[in-house]
Amino acid sequence: MLSIILLILILGFLVFIHELGHFTMAKISKVHIYEFSIGMGPKIFCHKGKDKVDYCVRLLPIGGFVSMAGEVYEDDDKLPKNKLLCNKPWHLRFLTIIAGVTMNFILALVLLFVIALIWGSTTFDPIIGKIQKGSAISKTGIEVGDKIVGINDYKVKTWDKAVLVLQLKNDKKAYTFKVQKPNGQIKSYDVIPKTIKNEDGTKTKQFGFAIKQKTLRGFFSSLKYAFVKFGLLVEQMWMVIINLITGHLSLSALSGPVGMYSIVEESTAYGISQIVYLVALLSLNLGFINILPIPAFDGGRAMFMIIEKIKGSPINQKFENTCHTIGFILLMILMIIITINDIIKLF
């Protein structure tokens, strides 16, 4: 129950931060706002502010929205035309659309910085620190102190990148590790991992090595960690999208609300630092997914605005609305598939 409550609070907080971005930029642009809502479905609480905005909490703890006048076209003839978003200068409309994503990215950076400042940050170099006796990697020429510079056809500069590459589907039995020896020499080795079947039926590959990492402390080390880690996470998310499209990663690798419950439950066992990291990761995920140029997402709306700027005239309203509707339906179908996969994993 505690994990469920914590998940609802985390998702609600992230949605609030996202929608606060849209809300703040709309206020700065002097756009009329009808409603600021957290959650979806029927209203369970609503308060009309002095600014005539309805501040609401809705029943279903998923999503949220800021309802603005004239989001696509002039839809309210009772308001002055300069209060409609569609009549604002292009740059103000664009900034209002991407403000939610921007807030999620800023939150992720701040939390990563706080984590490093309080608990310390780790180095990212993929240097072999320990090799298990009798393991797959011990049977090759790879030694403690070697630095991984490539796995299969991927260049590797960080341990984060190495972990993701090792999770991708591999058509061959062996993984080709390219390592740099302490003397600078580059060598390649084929490693055939041991496959372990878990209790839930999933399979895990065991290579039998650990990475050498140092803990760093201090303001500037924490600041560097926040930006480097942010960039690495964005790279990983982009790789996940590409490999989902190419089939090297299955949809089962993704998690919806049900899957996130399990992640939250695991994170609570590791303490507050892991929970804060999870919030940073989910905030970055929310921002990244939303900025993708897919209809119904903020990125899709931004994409139509960029096309409008290039062609020098507005996009056909009916066409744009149809694209957003289709995008929303496909998103719901994807969420259903992911949720079903999450439930199957639980049982």
Secondary structure, DSSP 8 states (H G I E B T S, - for coil): -HHHHHHHHHHHHHHHHHHHHHHHHHHHTT--EEEEEEEEEEEEEEEE-TTS-EEEEEEEEEEEEEEETTSSS---TTS-GGGSGGGS-HHHHHHHHHHHHHHHHHHHHHHHHHHHHHH-EE----BEEEE-TTSTGGGSS--TT-EEEEETTEE--SHHHHHHHHHS--SSSSEEEEEE-TTS-EEEEEE--EEEE-TTS-EEEE--EEE---EE-SHHHHHHHHHHHHHHHHHHHHHHHHHHHHTSS-GGG---HHHHHHHHHHHHHT-HHHHHHHHHHHHHHHHHHHHSS-TTSHHHHHHHHHHHHHHTS---HHHHHHHHHHHHHHHHHHHHHHHHHHHHHH-
